[in-house]
Amino acid sequence: MDIVVIDGQGGGIGRLLVAALKEACPGHPITAIGTNSQATASMLKAGADKGATGENAVKVACRKADFIIGPIGIVIADSLLGEISPTMAAAIGQCDARKLLIPVNLCNNLIVGAREMGMADMVRETVAALQKLI
């Protein structure tokens, strides 16, 4: 089972996800893919088993992933202040992995119908959804 967490900026959401997944899903390796080295480092510090950075890392990880987890912006070109390239968004969106996307209403993207809740609650719900899928 290949679980891939993708994040950018400072990697804060990815860090929370990795820490929660390591606790809730022991024995399942977590791969951290950052759009920049700071995001990757943050997720590795949180306990990811391996990590890589950049557009090619996203493309390669998507080919092998069973699950991809991250903020909704990872499937929207030019989001995360431009860190998500069209190639990255396409690779994530077109791969066969199940995607668990956190509805972060930033960067001019508003997910209508998504409940307003704190990031810790969204991470808990994401982890619970993954546990049901596993």
N, C-alpha and C positions, 0 to 999 in steps of 0.2 A: 504494500500500500504506500504510494508516494504522495505525501501531503506537501504542497508548495505554498508558502506564504509570500505574497508579493506586496511591497510597500515602497514608498518614496519619501521625499522630504527628509525629516529626521528619523523616520522609522518608528514613530511612537505607536501607531496602531499595530504595526507588525510586531513590535516588542510585546505589547499586551497579548496579542494573539498567540505568539510562540510560547510565552510563559504559561498561558492558560491551556494550550494544547498539550504541552509537555506533561502537565499535571493530570489532565483529564484523559489523555490517550497514551499512556505509557507503552513503550514498545513500538510505537509507530514513529519512524524517523520523519523529521521536519526539515525541509529544505527552505532556506531563506533567500529570496531574490530581491535585491534592492535596486532601485533605479539609480542610486548613487551609493558611494562607499559608506557614508554615514548611516544610511538606512540599513545596509547589510550588516555593518558592525553592531548596530543596536539590536538587531534580531539575533545575531550570534551570541551576544552577551546575555540575552534572555534564555539561551539554551538550544537554539537551532543546531541540528547535527552537522549541517554543512551550509555554505552560503556562496553566492556569486553576485556579481554586479553588472548591470547594463543590459542593453538591448539584446545582444546575442545570448546572454544568460537567460533572459526571459524566453526567447524562442526555443532554446534547448530544453529548458525545464518544462515548458508546455507540452513538448512531445512525449515526455515520460510521466507526467503527473496524472494521478487518479483524482485528486482534489486540488483546486486552486482557491486560496482564501485571501481576501484583501478588501480594501475600500472599493466602492463602485467605480471610482475614477480610473482604476487599472484597465477598464475596458472602453474608456473614452479617450480618443486621441487628443493630445495637447492638454489633458487635465494634469492635476498636481503641479500647477504653475508651469506647464510645458514639459514636465519630466516624462510623461507617457507619449512616446512617439506613435505615429500611425501604425508602424510595424509591430510595436509591442501590443497595442490594443487589438490589432487583427490576430496576432498569434494567440493571445489569451482568449479572445472571443471565438475563434475558429477551432480551437483544440477540443478534443473529446472529453476532457476532464470535467467533472462536476464542479461548478463554480459557486462558492458561498461568498456573496458580495455584501459588504456592510454599507448601508445607505448613509453616506456622509454627504450632507447637503452643502457643499462648498463648490468653488470654481464655476459658478453660474449653472450648476446642475442641481435641480430640485427633484427629489424622488417623491412624487405625489402619493399620498396614502401611507407613507412610512411614518411610524409613530416617533414622536420626539422622545428620546431617551439618552441617557449618558453613555459614553463609550464603554464603560465597564459592563453595563447591562447588555449592550450590543455584542460585546465579545462573549459574554456568558451565553447568549442566545445562539451565537454562531457555533460555539463549541458544542452546545447541546444538539444542534442540527447535524453537525458532523458525526457525533456519537450515534445518532439514530441511523445515519447513512452507512456507517461502518458496520 
